[in-house]
Every structure is written in structure tokens, then in C-alpha cells.
């Protein structure tokens, strides 16, 4: 019986100003019906290019298949070579026999069409359903992917949905015609760990109930441990290792695979320098984390904790830098035709806590729990409805704008999306020099440039990056740039808002190491916001867990991670990808 998908020695390149650049170098893999194959690697390894080549969605003007075949067989008897098919034949397969969940649902969904109408389209095109039949089928699909209130969501536009809801709409669209093969390209990137777990469980249910073959693309080997049967590891356009998931974890053969496994923060103590993939490729960690037999040791989190250290307190650090008392932040959901508020959303409710000088406080919870709203309020970027925020004894909420502007040099924020927080028309050097121009008027242009160059070097960038634009940098580099900008004025307090959520595991390790290094050098107090308790545990002294706008648990990071008191915190910990994996010795 033929495999559902078989790729043989696929070679692909892209045309560029420097000539043809190889993207895939002899890729070979198979996927059987009902099987999930994970394709793992960092950004730029060739994962998404492989997925797009299957559906022939790469730009014909620049992408060229120079060798190999991509065979697809829906019945196990007859196979077609996808690159040989014409446009009409490909159209009959796309969305019908082969579905795809794209990485970013917001850019994949049409912003001017309601979600229901978009999911109806493949049903009408491939299954020839009329409007009434297609609508009924869409509502059933929305229930199947566990979307709340399908009737209401049917008429909503993509921007009105949360990230997890948009991803589930994409899944509903991809499975609407019951495809034989489903390609999932980073379907859980930047999602809450709980939403991520829900989507993974959904994919597993679909695989079993519909006998779908699946290609699951990810950079996180922790996810692979939870969902996949087999895995291939890609590096620079080549497959460097493949095999059953259990064997891959128990005895990885390639240094790149070992690097991807061991750079995850869940496997390391707080403050311990995280290894990165390059360390393994150059042999620096050849024996790190390995037994005498060569097997990688991946311990359960509850087996690896040492003594619980005391978090910073007033006795040690000289008091609280920030005191928050009874804070309330409400948002209006809209107004009636008479101008009255329809409903108030209570984003933050009666929250009180202190941030000690010199500590790193972690705020953790699902999207919508209020952590980002609270973090922005600490910098007075949104206005509370009640309560108080005192910074070094000063009442921030009572401070007039004319006093607040010069005060802002002491408090900074690193936003979740570095690209949208950088001016695309402004080069990096002038962007970093702007705070100096406003708050350090005594510095001349040469002094500002020197200061910026020094900051770039501190975040592992080079002086020649000064005159480059944001789009010329990778995601990890942009994240380091916005961290440098936040530190330009040597602030006392920095808020990190989901600063590593969308990064590759190796790039994430680099940024976390950088934050630890900079904190030791500059001595700032920090609040780190994340939905991932493994990152919070690694980076922070104390943790506050928020649910529905309220603090439900507070304490030492290690203690909470090891012994959570509330069911909600236990749910967040249980949702960490690959948390329970233990490799054989």
C-alpha cells in the first residue's frame, strides 16, 4: 500500500540578487493515513517551504523545484506527482483532499468577510452545497472545533475573535471537506498554553476520528513529544535526523537535535545559563545533559528543583519600589443608541501587590486574564477606574502629564511584537537615539550615536546595524533591539510584555540569557508578563497568577511551580508542552 504522502529527494531553490539560493537539499519523507509526522526546526530551516511545496503554493517566478518528486495517494493504490499537475487539478486537491492550517490566522483570513462565509466557500466549491446546507455544515464544524456560540461567531469578522478562536476557524476551514492530508504550519505559535493544549487535543481527535494523515510543523520539540508518532529534524534545508518520537528523545544522534531538546527553560534551574543550538553545533555542550551511554537526560520538572530561595523582600532590598492598592480597570463593550454603556468588562478587579526593589516579578495567566492590562497600567499607559499605583512613594495616577513625561525615563516597557513597536521608516540607530534626544538634551549627536552603538553591542548586535531598517532583522534581532531601546535611559523599572512568546526555542533561550545578563549589569526591577509558567519559573523571583482580572495565587516562583495551590495554576502547569516527558537512561 502506497503512503499518503511521499517526498523523494526534493531539491528547491529561490532566485535572488545573489543568484539561486538553495532552500531544500534533497528532502525525503513519508506520511501514512492516520499518522502524524512532526517536522521540527528553527525559522529558516525549510519547514514552511516544504509545506508550501506540497501544495505548490510557492511563487513560480522565484521558486524552482530542481529535482525530486512529491507523490500523493488518497486511496493507497494510485499516486500523482503534485509538481506535474496543472492549475485545475491542483485546485481540485487544495482544500479538498489536502488541507492546510497556516501559521498566522489573522493574515490568512479575509478581514472583510465574516468567519462563517469564509468557511462556507470550500464547502460550496468542492462539495457543491447550497447556502443553507453549507451554513448548517459550518455550524457543525464550529461545534466540532469547540468554538463557543457558533451562531454568533458565524457572523463575526476575524478581528472580533481571539487568537485561539481565529486558529480554530482556520482548522474548521481546513477540515471542512474532510481532507486525507492535513498540513499544520506552526498552528499554536504565540497562543496561551491552555489554548495550545486545546488545539492539540482537537487535532488528535480529528486524526483518530477521520483517519487523517498530518504533517505538524513546529520549532518546539516539547510539542512533538505530546502529539506526534514520528519526527524529522530539519537544519539549513536538510533533514539531519528522523525516527520514532520516543527514540528521538531517548537517544538523539545529531547535535542540532540535542540543542533543540536542551535549550528549553523548563529543563533548567532559575538563573542557570540556557544553552543554545550553536553551543551544540560547535561542541561546547557535547556532554551536557547526557548519561554515560549517550542518552539525553530530560527530567520531570518536579525532580529537578533545589531548595526554594527566599524572594526579594523589604528587609533585603530596602522596600517596595511599586505599591498597587485595590486597582480596578474597566472597559466599555460599546454604547446604546442613547449613549449609555452597554456593558463594562472588568479587566482588572481589586488587585493589590508590591514589587520589591531589585526583584523580577512574573505575571502569568491566559489571554484575557488582565496581565497585559495590568502591566500597561504600571506605566500609566491605560487609566484605572479606581485604586492607586505608587512608584517610589509617588502617586502615578495623581501625577499631571507635565510631570509624567520627564518621569517616564525611569520606567520602560518591551512590547510583545517588536516589529509593530518599531517605526518601519526609521533606521535602528535614530530610533534608539530618540529617547536620548528627548531626555538627555545635553548630549550631542556624536555622543548619542556612541551611546546607541554601545547598547547595540550589549544586546549582541554590531555597530553596522545602526543604519539598517527594522525589516532587515530577524524576529530575535528585533526583540533585542527593543530591549536595547528600553534600556537607553538606564531605567529603574522595566515591564516585559510576552517578550519571548513567538520566538524559536533557541532564539528564546538567547533572549532570556540576555535579559538575565542585562538585569545583573543595569540592576533594574522588572515585571515579566507571560502565559508560559516554565519561562516565568526560570526568569522570575516571585509569581502572581491571574484569572479573570483577579490574583488567585502569589508566591515564590519555584514553590508555585512545584506545589501550586489553585486548580487554575495546576491547569497552566499541566498545559506546558512536553512537561511530563522523561527519557530512558
C-alpha positions as CSV (number, residue, x, y, z in Angstrom):
1,X,0.0,0.0,0.0
2,X,1.4,3.4,-1.0
3,X,1.9,6.1,1.6
4,X,-0.5,9.0,1.7
5,X,2.4,11.4,1.0
6,X,5.9,10.5,-0.2
7,X,8.6,13.1,-0.9
8,X,11.7,11.8,-2.7
9,X,15.0,13.8,-2.8
10,X,13.2,17.2,-3.2
11,X,15.6,20.0,-4.2
12,X,14.3,23.5,-4.3
13,X,15.9,27.0,-4.6
14,X,14.9,30.6,-4.8
15,X,16.1,33.3,-7.2
16,X,17.8,36.3,-5.6
17,X,20.0,39.2,-6.4
18,X,23.0,37.0,-5.4
19,X,21.8,34.2,-7.7
20,X,20.0,31.0,-6.8
21,X,19.8,30.2,-3.1
22,X,19.2,26.6,-2.1
23,X,16.2,26.2,0.3
24,X,15.7,22.4,0.3
25,X,18.6,20.0,-0.2
26,X,17.3,16.5,-1.0
27,X,14.3,16.2,1.4
28,X,12.8,12.7,1.7
29,X,9.9,11.8,4.0
30,X,6.6,9.8,4.1
31,X,3.3,10.2,5.9
32,X,0.7,7.4,6.2
33,X,-3.0,7.6,6.7
34,X,-3.9,8.3,10.4
35,X,-0.2,9.2,11.2
36,X,1.1,12.5,12.5
37,X,4.6,13.3,11.3
38,X,6.3,16.3,13.0
39,X,8.7,18.5,11.0
40,X,10.9,20.3,13.5
41,X,13.5,23.0,13.2
42,X,14.2,26.7,13.7
43,X,13.0,29.5,11.5
44,X,14.8,29.3,8.2
45,X,15.4,25.6,8.3
46,X,13.0,24.9,5.5
47,X,9.9,23.6,7.3
48,X,7.3,26.0,5.8
49,X,9.0,25.8,2.4
50,X,8.5,22.1,2.5
51,X,4.8,22.5,3.4
52,X,4.1,25.1,0.7
53,X,5.9,23.0,-1.9
54,X,3.5,20.1,-1.2
55,X,0.5,22.3,-2.2
56,X,2.5,24.1,-4.9
57,X,1.9,27.5,-3.3
58,X,5.4,28.9,-3.7
59,X,5.8,31.9,-6.1
60,X,6.6,30.5,-9.5
61,X,8.7,33.5,-10.5
62,X,11.3,32.9,-7.8
63,X,10.9,29.3,-6.5
64,X,12.1,26.4,-8.6
65,X,12.0,22.7,-8.0
66,X,15.2,21.4,-9.4
67,X,14.8,17.7,-8.6
68,X,12.7,15.1,-6.8
69,X,9.1,14.1,-6.6
70,X,6.1,14.8,-4.3
71,X,3.7,11.9,-4.6
72,X,0.2,12.0,-3.1
73,X,-2.1,8.9,-2.9
74,X,-5.6,9.3,-1.4
75,X,-6.5,5.6,-2.0
76,X,-3.2,3.9,-1.3
77,X,-3.1,2.5,-4.8
78,X,-2.8,5.3,-7.3
79,X,-0.3,8.2,-6.8
80,X,0.1,11.6,-8.5
81,X,3.3,13.7,-8.6
82,X,2.0,17.1,-7.4
83,X,4.6,19.3,-9.3
84,X,3.4,17.7,-12.6
85,X,-0.3,18.7,-12.1
86,X,-1.9,21.6,-13.8
87,X,-3.7,24.5,-12.1
88,X,-7.2,22.9,-12.4
89,X,-6.0,19.6,-11.0
90,X,-4.3,21.3,-8.1
91,X,-7.4,23.4,-7.4
92,X,-9.4,20.2,-7.0
93,X,-6.9,18.9,-4.4
94,X,-6.3,22.1,-2.4
95,X,-8.7,22.4,0.5
96,X,-10.5,19.2,-0.7
97,X,-8.1,16.3,-0.4
98,X,-5.2,18.3,1.1
99,X,-6.0,20.9,3.8
100,X,-3.6,23.4,5.4
101,X,-3.6,25.4,8.7
102,X,-1.4,28.4,8.2
103,X,0.8,29.9,10.9
104,X,-0.8,33.3,11.2
105,X,-4.7,33.1,11.0
106,X,-5.2,36.9,11.0
107,X,-3.3,37.3,7.7
108,X,-4.8,34.1,6.3
109,X,-8.4,35.0,6.9
110,X,-10.1,37.7,4.8
111,X,-10.7,40.7,7.1
112,X,-13.8,41.9,5.1
113,X,-15.6,38.6,5.2
114,X,-17.4,37.1,8.2
115,X,-15.9,33.9,9.5
116,X,-18.9,31.8,8.6
117,X,-18.9,32.9,5.0
118,X,-15.2,32.1,4.6
119,X,-15.7,28.6,5.9
120,X,-18.7,28.1,3.6
121,X,-16.6,28.8,0.5
122,X,-14.7,25.4,0.2
123,X,-18.0,23.6,1.0
124,X,-19.7,25.3,-1.9
125,X,-16.8,24.9,-4.2
126,X,-15.8,21.3,-3.6
127,X,-18.9,19.6,-2.1
128,X,-21.4,21.7,-4.1
129,X,-23.6,22.5,-1.1
130,X,-26.2,25.3,-1.4
131,X,-26.1,28.2,1.1
132,X,-28.5,26.6,3.6
133,X,-26.6,23.2,3.6
134,X,-23.2,25.0,3.8
135,X,-24.4,27.2,6.7
136,X,-25.6,24.1,8.6
137,X,-22.3,22.3,8.0
138,X,-20.3,25.3,9.1
139,X,-22.2,25.5,12.4
140,X,-21.5,21.8,13.0
141,X,-17.8,22.4,12.2
142,X,-17.6,25.3,14.7
143,X,-19.0,23.0,17.3
144,X,-16.5,20.3,16.4
145,X,-13.6,22.6,16.9
146,X,-15.1,23.7,20.2
147,X,-15.9,27.3,19.3
148,X,-18.4,28.9,21.8
149,X,-21.7,30.2,20.4
150,X,-21.3,29.1,16.8
151,X,-24.4,31.1,15.7
152,X,-22.9,34.3,17.0
153,X,-19.3,33.6,15.7
154,X,-20.7,32.8,12.2
155,X,-21.4,36.5,11.7
156,X,-18.3,37.9,13.3
157,X,-15.3,39.2,11.5
158,X,-11.7,37.9,12.2
159,X,-10.7,40.9,14.2
160,X,-13.5,40.4,16.6
161,X,-12.2,37.0,17.7
162,X,-9.3,36.0,20.0
163,X,-6.1,34.3,18.7
164,X,-7.3,30.9,19.7
165,X,-10.7,31.4,18.2
166,X,-9.2,32.6,14.9
167,X,-7.0,29.5,14.8
168,X,-10.0,27.2,15.4
169,X,-11.8,28.9,12.5
170,X,-8.8,28.1,10.3
171,X,-8.9,24.5,11.5
172,X,-12.7,24.3,10.7
173,X,-12.0,25.6,7.2
174,X,-9.1,23.2,6.7
175,X,-11.1,20.1,7.7
176,X,-14.4,21.2,6.1
177,X,-14.0,18.9,3.1
178,X,-12.6,16.0,5.3
179,X,-9.1,16.0,3.6
180,X,-6.9,12.9,3.6
181,X,-3.9,15.0,4.5
182,X,-3.8,18.0,6.9
183,X,-0.7,20.2,7.0
184,X,-0.4,22.2,10.2
185,X,2.2,25.0,9.9
186,X,3.0,26.2,13.5
187,X,-0.7,26.2,14.4
188,X,-0.1,27.1,18.0
189,X,2.5,29.8,17.8
190,X,2.1,32.6,20.4
191,X,-1.1,31.0,21.8
192,X,-1.7,30.5,25.5
193,X,-0.5,27.2,26.8
194,X,-4.1,26.2,27.7
195,X,-5.5,27.2,24.2
196,X,-2.5,25.5,22.7
197,X,-3.3,22.3,24.6
198,X,-7.0,22.5,23.4
199,X,-6.0,22.8,19.8
200,X,-3.5,19.9,20.1
201,X,-6.2,17.8,21.6
202,X,-8.6,18.8,18.8
203,X,-6.0,17.8,16.1
204,X,-5.5,14.4,17.8
205,X,-9.3,13.8,17.9
206,X,-9.6,14.7,14.3
207,X,-6.7,12.4,13.3
208,X,-8.3,9.5,15.1
209,X,-11.9,10.0,14.1
210,X,-11.2,10.9,10.4
211,X,-8.0,8.8,9.9
212,X,-6.3,11.9,8.6
213,X,-2.6,11.9,7.9
214,X,-1.0,15.0,9.4
215,X,2.2,17.0,8.9
216,X,2.8,19.0,12.1
217,X,5.4,21.8,11.7
218,X,6.9,23.3,14.8
219,X,10.1,24.6,16.4
220,X,9.3,23.2,19.8
221,X,10.2,19.5,20.5
222,X,8.1,19.7,23.6
223,X,5.0,19.8,21.4
224,X,6.3,16.9,19.4
225,X,6.5,14.7,22.5
226,X,2.8,15.3,23.1
227,X,1.3,14.8,19.7
228,X,3.5,13.1,17.0
229,X,4.2,9.5,16.0
230,X,7.4,10.2,14.1
231,X,9.5,13.3,13.6
232,X,12.1,14.7,11.2
233,X,14.5,17.4,12.3
234,X,15.5,20.0,9.6
235,X,18.5,22.2,9.6
236,X,19.5,24.6,6.8
237,X,17.3,22.9,4.3
238,X,18.3,19.3,5.1
239,X,16.9,16.5,7.3
240,X,19.6,15.8,9.8
241,X,17.7,13.2,11.9
242,X,14.4,11.2,11.8
243,X,12.7,8.4,13.7
244,X,10.0,7.5,16.2
245,X,9.4,10.3,18.7
246,X,10.4,8.1,21.7
247,X,13.7,7.1,20.1
248,X,14.4,10.7,19.1
249,X,14.0,11.9,22.7
250,X,15.8,9.0,24.4
251,X,18.8,9.0,22.2
252,X,19.2,11.9,19.8
253,X,22.1,11.4,17.4
254,X,22.6,14.9,15.9
255,X,24.0,17.8,17.9
256,X,21.3,20.0,16.4
257,X,18.5,17.8,17.8
258,X,20.2,17.7,21.2
259,X,20.3,21.5,21.1
260,X,16.6,21.8,20.4
261,X,15.9,19.5,23.2
262,X,18.0,21.0,25.9
263,X,17.6,24.8,25.4
264,X,14.0,24.8,26.7
265,X,13.8,26.7,30.0
266,X,11.5,24.1,31.6
267,X,14.6,21.9,31.9
268,X,16.8,24.4,33.7
269,X,17.1,26.0,37.1
270,X,16.4,29.7,37.7
271,X,19.4,31.8,36.6
272,X,21.3,28.9,35.0
273,X,22.6,30.0,31.6
274,X,20.5,28.4,28.9
275,X,22.3,26.5,26.2
276,X,21.6,27.5,22.6
277,X,21.7,25.4,19.5
278,X,25.0,26.9,18.3
279,X,26.6,25.6,21.5
280,X,25.9,22.0,20.5
281,X,26.9,22.5,16.8
282,X,30.3,23.7,17.9
283,X,30.8,21.1,20.5
284,X,30.6,23.3,23.6
285,X,27.8,21.2,25.1
286,X,28.8,17.8,23.7
287,X,28.5,16.1,27.0
288,X,26.0,18.4,28.7
289,X,22.8,16.7,29.9
290,X,23.9,13.2,28.8
291,X,24.4,9.9,30.6
292,X,27.5,7.7,30.1
293,X,25.5,5.8,27.5
294,X,24.9,9.0,25.5
295,X,21.2,9.3,26.2
296,X,19.8,12.8,26.9
297,X,18.5,13.2,30.4
298,X,15.2,15.2,30.4
299,X,14.0,15.2,33.9
300,X,10.5,15.9,35.1
301,X,10.2,19.4,36.4
302,X,9.2,18.1,39.9
303,X,12.5,16.2,40.0
304,X,14.9,19.0,39.3
305,X,14.2,21.6,42.0
306,X,16.7,22.5,44.6
307,X,15.9,24.4,47.8
308,X,13.4,27.2,47.5
309,X,15.1,30.5,47.7
310,X,13.6,33.5,49.5
311,X,12.2,36.1,47.1
312,X,13.4,39.6,47.5
313,X,11.6,41.5,50.3
314,X,11.7,44.8,52.1
315,X,14.3,43.6,54.6
316,X,16.7,42.6,51.9
317,X,16.1,45.2,49.2
318,X,15.0,48.3,51.1
319,X,11.3,48.2,50.5
320,X,8.8,48.1,47.7
321,X,9.5,50.1,44.5
322,X,5.9,49.9,43.4
323,X,2.8,49.5,45.6
324,X,-0.5,48.7,44.0
325,X,-3.7,49.0,46.1
326,X,-7.2,48.0,45.1
327,X,-6.7,48.6,41.4
328,X,-9.7,48.4,39.1
329,X,-9.6,48.7,35.3
330,X,-12.9,48.5,33.3
331,X,-13.5,48.7,29.6
332,X,-16.7,49.6,27.9
333,X,-18.1,47.0,25.4
334,X,-20.0,49.7,23.5
335,X,-22.8,52.2,23.8
336,X,-26.6,52.1,23.2
337,X,-28.2,54.5,20.7
338,X,-28.9,56.7,23.7
339,X,-25.2,56.9,24.5
340,X,-25.3,54.7,27.6
341,X,-22.7,52.0,28.2
342,X,-24.0,48.5,27.2
343,X,-21.7,46.6,29.4
344,X,-18.5,47.0,31.4
345,X,-15.7,44.4,31.0
346,X,-13.8,44.2,34.3
347,X,-10.3,43.6,33.1
348,X,-8.6,44.1,36.5
349,X,-10.6,43.8,39.7
350,X,-9.4,44.9,43.2
351,X,-5.8,44.0,42.6
352,X,-3.2,44.7,45.3
353,X,0.5,43.8,45.4
354,X,4.1,45.1,45.9
355,X,7.1,44.9,43.5
356,X,10.3,44.9,45.6
357,X,13.3,46.8,44.5
358,X,15.6,44.6,42.5
359,X,13.3,41.7,42.0
360,X,11.7,40.2,38.9
361,X,8.0,39.6,39.4
362,X,6.2,37.3,37.0
363,X,2.6,37.9,35.9
364,X,1.1,34.8,34.4
365,X,-2.3,33.8,33.0
366,X,-4.3,33.1,29.9
367,X,-5.1,35.8,27.3
368,X,-7.9,38.0,28.6
369,X,-7.0,37.4,32.3
370,X,-5.8,41.0,32.7
371,X,-2.0,40.6,32.9
372,X,-1.2,42.9,29.9
373,X,-3.7,45.5,31.0
374,X,-2.2,45.5,34.5
375,X,1.4,45.7,33.1
376,X,0.5,48.7,31.0
377,X,-1.3,50.4,33.9
378,X,2.0,50.2,35.9
379,X,3.4,52.6,33.3
380,X,0.2,54.6,33.2
381,X,-0.4,53.6,29.6
382,X,-4.0,53.0,30.4
383,X,-6.1,54.7,33.1
384,X,-7.5,52.7,36.0
385,X,-11.1,53.3,37.3
386,X,-10.1,53.0,40.9
387,X,-7.3,52.3,43.3
388,X,-3.7,53.6,43.5
389,X,-0.2,52.9,42.0
390,X,2.7,54.4,43.9
391,X,6.2,54.4,42.5
392,X,9.0,55.1,45.0
393,X,6.4,56.9,47.1
394,X,4.9,58.9,44.2
395,X,1.3,58.6,43.2
396,X,1.4,57.9,39.5
397,X,-2.3,58.2,39.0
398,X,-2.4,61.7,40.5
399,X,0.7,62.9,38.7
400,X,-0.1,65.5,35.9
401,X,1.1,64.9,32.4
402,X,3.7,67.6,32.5
403,X,5.4,65.9,35.4
404,X,4.9,62.4,34.0
405,X,6.8,63.0,30.7
406,X,10.2,63.5,32.3
407,X,9.4,60.8,34.8
408,X,8.9,58.2,32.1
409,X,12.7,57.8,31.6
410,X,12.6,55.8,34.8
411,X,10.0,53.3,33.6
412,X,10.1,51.4,30.3
413,X,8.3,48.6,28.5
414,X,9.3,45.9,26.0
415,X,6.2,45.2,23.9
416,X,5.1,41.7,22.7
417,X,5.5,42.4,19.0
418,X,8.8,44.2,18.3
419,X,8.1,44.8,14.6
420,X,4.9,46.8,15.3
421,X,6.6,48.8,18.1
422,X,9.4,50.0,15.8
423,X,8.9,52.7,13.1
424,X,9.4,50.9,9.8
425,X,10.6,54.2,8.2
426,X,13.2,54.9,10.8
427,X,16.6,53.3,11.0
428,X,17.5,51.5,14.1
429,X,20.2,53.9,15.2
430,X,18.0,57.0,15.2
431,X,15.1,55.0,16.8
432,X,17.3,54.1,19.8
433,X,18.7,57.7,19.9
434,X,15.3,59.3,20.1
435,X,14.8,58.8,23.9
436,X,18.3,60.4,24.4
437,X,17.4,63.4,22.2
438,X,14.2,64.0,24.4
439,X,15.5,63.2,27.9
440,X,19.3,63.8,27.6
441,X,19.3,67.2,25.8
442,X,22.9,67.9,26.9
443,X,24.3,65.1,24.7
444,X,25.3,66.0,21.1
445,X,24.7,63.8,18.1
446,X,28.1,62.1,18.3
447,X,27.6,61.2,22.0
448,X,24.1,59.8,21.3
449,X,25.5,57.7,18.4
450,X,28.3,56.3,20.7
451,X,25.7,55.5,23.4
452,X,23.5,53.7,20.9
453,X,26.4,51.7,19.5
454,X,27.4,50.6,23.0
455,X,23.8,49.4,23.6
456,X,23.7,47.5,20.4
457,X,26.9,45.7,21.3
458,X,25.4,44.9,24.8
459,X,22.5,43.1,23.1
460,X,24.8,41.2,20.7
461,X,24.3,43.4,17.7
462,X,27.0,45.1,15.6
463,X,27.8,48.8,15.1
464,X,27.0,48.4,11.4
465,X,23.4,47.6,12.3
466,X,23.0,51.3,13.3
467,X,21.9,52.3,9.7
468,X,19.5,49.4,9.0
469,X,15.7,49.3,9.0
470,X,13.6,47.0,11.2
471,X,12.6,44.8,8.2
472,X,16.2,43.9,7.7
473,X,16.4,42.0,11.0
474,X,15.1,38.6,12.2
475,X,12.5,38.3,14.9
476,X,15.1,37.6,17.6
477,X,17.2,40.5,16.5
478,X,14.2,42.9,16.6
479,X,13.4,41.7,20.1
480,X,17.0,42.6,21.2
481,X,16.6,46.0,19.5
482,X,13.5,46.9,21.5
483,X,15.2,45.7,24.7
484,X,18.1,48.0,23.9
485,X,15.7,50.9,23.4
486,X,14.1,50.2,26.7
487,X,17.5,50.4,28.4
488,X,18.7,53.6,26.6
489,X,17.9,55.8,29.6
490,X,19.1,53.3,32.2
491,X,15.6,52.9,33.8
492,X,14.8,51.7,37.3
493,X,11.8,49.6,36.2
494,X,11.1,47.6,33.0
495,X,7.9,45.7,32.0
496,X,8.5,42.8,29.6
497,X,5.1,42.0,27.9
498,X,5.2,38.5,26.3
499,X,8.7,39.3,25.0
500,X,9.6,35.7,24.0
501,X,6.2,34.1,23.2
502,X,6.6,33.9,19.4
503,X,10.3,33.1,19.2
504,X,12.1,29.9,18.3
505,X,13.2,27.9,21.3
506,X,16.8,28.6,20.6
507,X,16.2,32.3,20.0
508,X,14.1,32.4,23.1
509,X,17.0,31.0,25.1
510,X,19.3,33.7,23.7
511,X,16.8,36.5,24.7
512,X,16.3,35.0,28.2
513,X,20.0,34.8,28.7
514,X,20.3,38.4,27.5
515,X,17.6,39.6,30.0
516,X,19.4,37.9,32.8
517,X,22.8,39.5,31.8
518,X,21.3,43.0,31.4
519,X,19.5,42.8,34.7
520,X,22.7,41.9,36.5
521,X,24.5,44.8,34.8
522,X,21.9,47.5,35.0
523,X,20.2,46.4,38.2
524,X,16.7,47.3,37.2
525,X,13.5,46.0,38.7
526,X,11.3,44.0,36.3
527,X,7.8,42.7,35.8
528,X,7.7,39.8,33.2
529,X,4.4,39.0,31.6
530,X,3.8,35.6,30.1
531,X,1.3,32.8,29.6
532,X,4.1,30.2,30.0
533,X,4.9,29.3,33.6
534,X,8.1,27.4,32.6
535,X,9.6,30.7,31.3
536,X,8.2,32.6,34.4
537,X,9.7,30.0,36.7
538,X,13.1,30.2,35.1
539,X,13.3,34.0,35.0
540,X,11.4,35.4,38.0
541,X,11.8,35.6,41.8
542,X,8.0,35.7,42.6
543,X,4.9,34.9,40.6
544,X,1.4,36.3,40.5
545,X,-1.2,34.1,38.8
546,X,-4.2,36.0,37.4
547,X,-7.6,34.6,36.4
548,X,-10.4,36.8,35.1
549,X,-8.9,40.0,36.4
550,X,-8.1,38.8,39.9
551,X,-5.0,37.5,41.6
552,X,-5.6,33.9,42.5
553,X,-2.1,32.9,43.7
554,X,1.1,34.6,44.7
555,X,4.4,33.3,45.9
556,X,8.0,32.1,45.2
557,X,8.3,31.0,41.6
558,X,9.9,27.7,42.3
559,X,7.4,26.9,45.1
560,X,4.4,27.7,43.0
561,X,5.7,25.7,40.0
562,X,6.4,22.7,42.3
563,X,3.4,22.9,44.5
564,X,0.5,25.0,43.0
565,X,-2.3,25.8,45.4
566,X,-5.2,26.5,42.9
567,X,-6.7,24.4,40.2
568,X,-6.2,27.2,37.7
569,X,-2.4,27.3,38.3
570,X,-2.3,23.5,38.1
571,X,-4.1,23.7,34.7
572,X,-1.4,26.2,33.4
573,X,1.4,24.0,34.5
574,X,-0.2,20.8,33.1
575,X,-0.6,22.6,29.7
576,X,3.2,23.2,29.3
577,X,4.3,21.3,26.2
578,X,6.4,18.2,26.9
579,X,6.3,18.8,30.7
580,X,5.9,15.2,31.6
581,X,8.4,13.7,29.2
582,X,11.2,11.6,30.6
583,X,13.8,9.9,28.5
584,X,15.1,6.5,29.2
585,X,18.6,6.2,30.5
